[in-house]
Amino acid sequence: GLQQTHSIALLVSDWTGKTRLHTSDASSAHDLEQEISHAWNVSVEDLVLSSTSMELQLMLSGQSKFVPTNFSSIHLRLRCLGGKGGFGAMLRGQQSRPGMKKVVPNTGAMRDLSGRRLRHVEQEQKLTEWVNEAAKRKAEKVQEKQEKRAKRAEELGNMAEDYVSAAVISTDEVNDAVRQGIEMERKKQEQRRLAQQTNKPVADASLKDLLPSDSSSASSGDESDAADNGAAAAAAAPADAPSAAAPQ
């Protein structure tokens, strides 16, 4: 007699991400491929059926008897030409190339065996290390300040040396300046001495002109003596005058 078949409801997810309810009467994986090829209008050579269930996957590959259960999930994929492979190794090799962003795995949300998140455990370890290194950080700060002070002192010392070297005048220059000053003063004194010698005869002549000579002084003396005698005679004349006038 003929073998009686039962319809089975299968959930088929295609390459577009949509899931459809497919009622199948297939008794083998090949019959199921024929039904899906007709329903999705895809040739049998271009489709691939797979499942996340190991038992159903063995049925689809023909390794076990095809007896799927209702509402079993099946993935429908299209066949495509594969490449030569090796793309995984190429992508891993790109991480070591310059300019490629390094991917850091984020496992902080995972939990350890005690139920604590890994990021909390790592943060606690970092905090403990930070507290233990407080003295080291303090010593580094002190050393950094000392280095800064030493560097500043060295800079100031160099600046002072430059200033002193620029301000100090050499001994030769000082000697030349003193010699020039003495020479200029000597010349000024010589000029003043010459000027005094030139002006002295003129001054003597003017004094001679102002003072009276010997002859003039003698004549003036005689004149003064005569004047004195005349004055004495005039004084004596009035006494003798009446006696002379009386006989007339």
TISELUM-42396 format. One record per residue (C-alpha): residue number from 1; x, z, y. Coordinates in steps of 0.25 Angstrom, whole numbers. Each point is the difference from the previous one (the first is absolute). Last residue first. Example, Ala and Ser with C-alpha at 12.3 -4.5 7.8 and 13.67 -1.06 7.14 Angstrom:
! residues 2
{2, {55, 29, -4}},
{1, {-6, 2, -14}},
This chain:
! residues 248
{248, {397, 196, 839}},
{247, {8, 12, -2}},
{246, {-11, 5, -10}},
{245, {0, -11, -10}},
{244, {12, 3, -8}},
{243, {-3, 15, -1}},
{242, {-14, -4, -5}},
{241, {5, -9, -11}},
{240, {10, 9, -7}},
{239, {-10, 7, -9}},
{238, {-7, -13, -4}},
{237, {13, -6, -6}},
{236, {3, 10, -11}},
{235, {-11, -5, -9}},
{234, {3, -14, 2}},
{233, {15, 2, -3}},
{232, {-4, 7, -13}},
{231, {-9, -12, -4}},
{230, {11, -9, 3}},
{229, {9, 7, -9}},
{228, {-10, 0, -12}},
{227, {-2, -14, 1}},
{226, {14, -3, 0}},
{225, {2, 8, -12}},
{224, {-12, -7, -7}},
{223, {6, -14, 3}},
{222, {13, 5, -5}},
{221, {-6, 4, -13}},
{220, {-8, -13, -1}},
{219, {12, -7, 2}},
{218, {7, 8, -12}},
{217, {-12, -2, -9}},
{216, {-1, -15, 3}},
{215, {15, -1, -3}},
{214, {-2, 8, -14}},
{213, {-12, -8, -6}},
{212, {-14, 5, -1}},
{211, {-7, 1, -14}},
{210, {-12, -9, -3}},
{209, {8, -13, -1}},
{208, {10, 7, -9}},
{207, {-11, 5, -9}},
{206, {-6, -14, -2}},
{205, {14, -5, -3}},
{204, {1, 11, -11}},
{203, {-13, -4, -6}},
{202, {3, -14, -1}},
{201, {13, 3, -7}},
{200, {-7, 9, -11}},
{199, {-11, -11, -4}},
{198, {9, -8, -9}},
{197, {7, 12, -7}},
{196, {-14, 6, -3}},
{195, {-5, -13, -6}},
{194, {12, -2, -9}},
{193, {-1, 15, -5}},
{192, {-15, -3, -3}},
{191, {3, -12, -8}},
{190, {11, 7, -8}},
{189, {-10, 11, -3}},
{188, {-11, -10, -5}},
{187, {11, -7, -8}},
{186, {4, 13, -7}},
{185, {-15, 3, -3}},
{184, {-2, -14, -6}},
{183, {13, 2, -9}},
{182, {-5, 14, -4}},
{181, {-13, -5, -4}},
{180, {5, -12, -8}},
{179, {10, 9, -7}},
{178, {-12, 10, -4}},
{177, {-8, -12, -5}},
{176, {11, -6, -8}},
{175, {3, 14, -6}},
{174, {-15, 2, -4}},
{173, {0, -14, -6}},
{172, {12, 2, -8}},
{171, {-5, 14, -5}},
{170, {-13, -7, -6}},
{169, {-13, 3, 5}},
{168, {-10, 8, -9}},
{167, {-15, -4, 2}},
{166, {-1, -11, -11}},
{165, {7, 8, -10}},
{164, {-7, 12, 3}},
{163, {-14, -7, -1}},
{162, {4, -7, -13}},
{161, {5, 13, -6}},
{160, {-13, 7, 4}},
{159, {-9, -11, -6}},
{158, {8, 1, -13}},
{157, {-2, 15, 0}},
{156, {-15, -1, 3}},
{155, {-1, -10, -12}},
{154, {7, 10, -9}},
{153, {-8, 11, 5}},
{152, {-13, -8, -3}},
{151, {5, -4, -14}},
{150, {3, 15, -3}},
{149, {-13, 4, 5}},
{148, {-7, -11, -9}},
{147, {8, 4, -12}},
{146, {-3, 15, 2}},
{145, {-15, -3, 2}},
{144, {0, -9, -13}},
{143, {7, 12, -7}},
{142, {-11, 10, 4}},
{141, {-11, -10, -4}},
{140, {7, -2, -14}},
{139, {1, 15, -2}},
{138, {-14, 1, 3}},
{137, {-4, -11, -10}},
{136, {8, 7, -11}},
{135, {-6, 13, 3}},
{134, {-14, -6, -1}},
{133, {3, -8, -13}},
{132, {-7, 10, -9}},
{131, {-13, -2, 8}},
{130, {1, -15, 0}},
{129, {2, 0, -15}},
{128, {-12, 9, -3}},
{127, {-8, -9, 9}},
{126, {4, -12, -7}},
{125, {-3, 6, -14}},
{124, {-14, 4, 6}},
{123, {-2, -14, 5}},
{122, {4, -6, -14}},
{121, {-10, 9, -7}},
{120, {-11, -3, 10}},
{119, {3, -15, -2}},
{118, {-1, 1, -15}},
{117, {-14, 6, 0}},
{116, {-2, 13, -8}},
{115, {-7, 0, -13}},
{114, {10, 8, -8}},
{113, {4, -12, -8}},
{112, {3, -8, 13}},
{111, {-10, -7, 8}},
{110, {1, -14, 7}},
{109, {-4, -2, 14}},
{108, {15, 0, 5}},
{107, {3, -12, -10}},
{106, {2, -10, 11}},
{105, {11, -10, -5}},
{104, {9, -5, 11}},
{103, {1, -15, 1}},
{102, {12, -5, 8}},
{101, {-3, -10, 10}},
{100, {9, -13, -2}},
{99, {9, -3, 12}},
{98, {12, 0, -9}},
{97, {-2, -4, -15}},
{96, {-1, 12, -10}},
{95, {-15, 0, 0}},
{94, {0, -15, -3}},
{93, {6, 2, -14}},
{92, {-13, 8, -4}},
{91, {-8, -12, 4}},
{90, {9, -10, -7}},
{89, {0, 9, -13}},
{88, {-15, 0, 0}},
{87, {-1, -15, 3}},
{86, {8, -3, -13}},
{85, {-11, -9, -6}},
{84, {1, -15, -2}},
{83, {-14, -2, 6}},
{82, {-13, 0, -6}},
{81, {-11, -11, 0}},
{80, {-13, 6, 2}},
{79, {-11, 5, -9}},
{78, {-13, 5, 6}},
{77, {-4, 14, -2}},
{76, {-13, 7, -6}},
{75, {1, 15, -2}},
{74, {-9, 6, -10}},
{73, {-7, 13, 1}},
{72, {-9, 5, -12}},
{71, {-15, 2, 4}},
{70, {-5, 0, -14}},
{69, {11, 1, -11}},
{68, {9, -10, -5}},
{67, {0, -4, -15}},
{66, {11, -11, -1}},
{65, {8, 3, -13}},
{64, {14, 3, 3}},
{63, {13, -8, 4}},
{62, {-8, -11, 7}},
{61, {6, 1, 14}},
{60, {-14, 4, 5}},
{59, {-2, 11, -11}},
{58, {14, 6, 2}},
{57, {-3, 1, 15}},
{56, {-14, 7, -3}},
{55, {8, 11, -8}},
{54, {11, 1, 11}},
{53, {-11, 2, 11}},
{52, {6, -6, 13}},
{51, {-6, -13, -3}},
{50, {4, -15, 0}},
{49, {-6, -14, 0}},
{48, {8, -12, 4}},
{47, {-5, -12, 6}},
{46, {5, -14, 2}},
{45, {0, -6, -14}},
{44, {-14, 4, -2}},
{43, {-5, -8, 12}},
{42, {-6, 7, 11}},
{41, {-15, -2, 4}},
{40, {-2, 15, 2}},
{39, {-12, 1, -10}},
{38, {6, -11, -10}},
{37, {14, 5, 0}},
{36, {-6, 14, -2}},
{35, {-8, -5, -12}},
{34, {11, -7, -6}},
{33, {10, 11, 1}},
{32, {-10, 10, -6}},
{31, {-1, -10, -12}},
{30, {15, 0, -1}},
{29, {0, 15, 0}},
{28, {-9, 1, -12}},
{27, {-15, 3, -3}},
{26, {-5, -5, 14}},
{25, {-14, 3, 4}},
{24, {4, 4, 14}},
{23, {-8, 6, 12}},
{22, {9, 0, 12}},
{21, {-1, 10, 11}},
{20, {8, -5, 12}},
{19, {12, 7, 7}},
{18, {6, -6, 13}},
{17, {15, 1, 3}},
{16, {2, -15, 2}},
{15, {8, -2, -13}},
{14, {-12, 4, -8}},
{13, {-5, 14, -5}},
{12, {-9, -1, -13}},
{11, {-9, 12, -3}},
{10, {-5, -3, -14}},
{9, {-15, 1, -6}},
{8, {0, -3, -15}},
{7, {-11, -8, -7}},
{6, {-1, 2, -14}},
{5, {3, -11, -11}},
{4, {-7, -2, -14}},
{3, {8, -7, -10}},
{2, {-7, -12, -6}},
{1, {-4, 1, -15}},
